[in-house]
């Protein structure tokens, strides 16, 4: 049963508008909730433009998820990217700060950027995205994160597996089979990730199509660095691949063609695509389970937690074990 006292219950429309007003950004009374589950994000038209922006996006960070130092590292990374003319969207600096506090929430305010999902079947679009991913990574390799984590098996597979089992989240009729397959997948991932040690650099971390806003004249804008962390470069490429193997092969070729116009791509990392996909699969189930006290999650994911859901996860783990045994894509 969802907990009716979740912290976001206090984030009423008035509280949302009071937050930017507390730093001198006065809304015109309207606001639009944008798609986000981990945080709460709102588009707010302003009475008067601020730094040339008539509308801003206010992001209210989930309490307890990131330390203030980790959030500020995200902001600093976004500012570095913008300074390097990479089309990321850093928060506005208001009164000398990019992170603010109001009503028990940490929040930031960013310029509104328009756009649509990119056409990932278009090789020219993929090349364009690949060029900017290389430029993100060129900035990302200049120094490490200090307060943000590394994408690894321990935090994305072992700890989520242990949490799910300890909290008896998985129905008894499928728990033992899921656990066995999860253990097999972790062993397979560990073997492949240990085969070589890729360079770890600062990443976008969650570079799926929904986090890229596309405009025909300006190309991509990369948004939502909330999951920025250390990891291998291929993490920011593989979520842009879809379809059958032949389709993914063509998409990867276009991405890497664009990428290598600005930065060399280590093709050994292509063997990590399926292990990284498997990590995300395990982590995603634990993420849903951990957030179930947030009323937004049962509404958005009503299918989660049933025996049918976990049977589907079992099938997906079986498919991933097979995929990790196949030859990797080439580029």
N, C-alpha and C positions, 0 to 999 in steps of 0.2 A: 504493500500500500504506500502511495506517495506521501511524503512528509509535508504537511501543510505549512510548516514553519521554515521552509527553505529560505535562505538569505535573499534570493531574487524576488520573493514575495513583497519585499519592501520597496522594490524598484518600480514604483508607480509612475504614470506619465508625468505627474508633477515633479517627482524626484528626478526623473530623467532630464527635464527642462531646467531644474534648479542647479544641476551639476555644471553645465557650461555657463550658466548665469553667474555662478560663484567665481568664475575667472573672467567675467566681463563679456561673455558671448551670449547675447540675448536672442533667444528664439522667437519666432513670430507666433508661437502657440501650437504649431503643427509638428508632428513627428511621425516617422515611418519606421517600423521595426524591420530590420534587414535579417536575412537568413543567417543564423548563427546559433549553435547549441552550447558550445563550450563557454562562450561569453554572451553578453547581451549587447547588441549593436543597433544604433538608431541613426537615421538620417534626419537632420534638423535644419530647416531653412532659418536664416538669421534675419533679424530686423535690419541690420546694417552689415555690409561685407566686412570680413576680418582678413587681413593680409591678402585681399583680392578675392576672397571666397564668399559667395553668397549662401552656400550650403556647406555644412560640415557633417562628419560622421563621428558620433560619440561612441566609444567602446568602453564598456564596463567589465572589468576583468573579474573572472570567477574567483570569489574569495578563497584563499588558501591554496590556489593552484601554483602560482609562481611567486617567488620572493620579489620584493621591489627591485633588488639588484638585477635579477634575471629579466624583469620587464624593461628596465633601463638599458640592458644590453641589447634587447630586441630593438629598442628605439635608436640606439647608437648605430646598430648595423644598418637599419633603414636609412638613417641620415648619411652614412658612408656611401651607400648605394646611390642615393640621390645626388650626392656631391660628385660621384663618378659618372653622372648622367645616365644611370640605369633607371628605367621607369618603375621604381618602387614608390610606395606612398608613405612617407614618414609622417609621424604625428606633428602637428603644429607646436612650436615652442611659444608658449603664452606666459608672460611674466617671468621669463627665464627658465621655465620648466616644461617638459613634455608629458610628465605624469602628475596627476592631480588627485585630490581626495575630497570626497563629499558624501555625506550620508552613509558612511561605513564602506564605501566602495572606492577602489582605485579606478581612475578613468583617464582616457586620453581622447584628444579631438584631432581628427585628420581631415584634409580636404576631401570633398566628394569627387570621385572619378566615375564617369559614365563608361559604358562599354557593354559588350555582349560576350558570350562564350566563343572562344576561337574555333575556327573550322579545322579540326585536326586531321581531316582527310586531304587537306591542301598542302602539298609539299612546300610551297613558298611560305605559308604560315608557320609550318614547323621549323623551317630554316630560320625564320625571323626569331621565333621563340628560342631556338637553340643558340643563336648569337647572344641573346640577352642572358640566357642561363650561364653561358661561359663568362660573361662579364660579371654576373653575380658571384661566380666562383672565383674569379680573379681577385675581386675584393675580399671574398670570404677566406682566401688562403693567406692573407697578409698577417693575420693574427688569430689566435683561438678565442672561443668563448671561455670565460672564467666561471660564470654562474649558471650557464645553461648546459643541459646534459648531452651525452653522446648517444647516438642511435646504436644500440647493441642488443645482444641476445638476453643479457641479464635483465635489462629494464623493459624490453619490448616482448619478451616471451616467457622467461622463467618466473619473474615476479608476477606478471598477470596470470599465468597458469596457477601458481601457488595461491594467489588471492581468490580466484574463482573456486578452487577446490576447498579452501579453508572456509569460505562463506557458503558452501553448499548451494552454489548458484545453478549448477547443472543437474537436471532431473536424474534420479537414480537409475532409470532404465537405460540411459545412454552415457552416464558419467564415466564408467570404466573404459568404454571404447574410446570416448573422446580423449581421456587422459593418456591412454596408450598411444594413440595416433599423435597427440601433441608431443609426447616424449620422443617419438620417432622423428617428428619434424624438427624438434630442437636439436637432436643429435645430427640430423642431416645438415641443418643450417650451420651448426658449429663446425662441422667438417669442411664445408665450403668456405665459410668466412675465415677459417684458419689457413686455407690453402695459400693465401697471400695476404699481406697487410696493406690495404689500400690507404692512400693519403686521406686523412680526415680533415675536413675544412668546414667553415661555417656555411650552412645550407639554408635555403628557404624552408625545407623540411617537410612541407605538405603541399607540394606543387602539383595539385590536380587541376583539371580544367576550370573548376569553379573558382579557383583563386587566381585566374588570369582574366583580366578584362581587356577585350580586343576592340580597337577602333580601326577602320580601314586606313586612315591617314597616318596615325601614330603607332599602330601595331599594338603590342601587348603592354599592359600595366600589371605588375605583380603586386597582389594585395595579401594581407593577413599573414604576417610573419610570426604569428603566435606560437607556432611549432618549430621555430628556428632552433637548430641544434647542430652539433658536430656530427659529421658522417661522411660517407663516400659520395663523390659527385653524382653517381648514377641514381642516387635516391631522388634527385630532382628531375630525372628524366623518365623513369619507368612508369610513373602514374599517368603519363600522357599517351601511353600506348594502349590500344584496344583492338578487339577483333581477333581473327584467327592468326596463326603464326605468320602467314604471308603478309597480312596487313600490318602487323606489328613490326615485321622486318622492314617494310617500306617506310613506316613512320619513324622508326629508329634511325634509318639511314639518312632521312632528311634532317632530323634533329642533330645528329652528329656532324653532318656536313656543315650546318650553320655553326655549331659549337666550335668546331676546329678552325673557323675563321678567326677566332680570338683566343682560344686556349686548347692545348693538347688534351685529348681524352684518352685515358688509360683503358684500352679495350679489355683488359683482364677483368674490369669491373662488370662487364656484361654477364659474367657468371653469377653475379650477386642479385640479378633482377628477381629471380624466383624465390631465393631466400628472403629478400626484402619484402616481397609480396606476402610471404608466409608470416613474417614477423607482424606485418600490419593486420593480417587476418586474426591472429591470436590477440593482439593488443586491442583491436576494435571490440571484440566481445567483452573484454574486461572493462573497457571504457564505458560501454553501455551499462553494464551492471553497476559500476561505481557511481554512475550519475542517475540511478533510478529514483533517488529521492527528490530529484528536480522534476517538478510536474510537467515540464516541457518534454521530457523524454518518453514517459508512457504515452503521451499524446502523439508524438512523432514516430515512435517505434513500437506500435502495439503488438507486433509479431515477435518481439524479442522475448526470450526466456522459455518458450514452449518446447516440448520434446521435438516438434517439427523443426524449430529453429536449430536446435543442437544437432539433429540428424543431418540437416543441410550443412552445418559446420563440419561434421564428420566427413561428408562427401567431399567438401572443399579441401580438407586436410589430405584426404586420399589423393585428390587430383594434384595437390601441391607436391606431395611426395613423388609422384610420377614426373611432374614438371621439373623438379630439381634433379632428376636422373637424366633428363634429356640434354642434348647439346645446347648450349646457350645461343641466343641470337648473335648475329655477327653484324658488323658495321664497318 
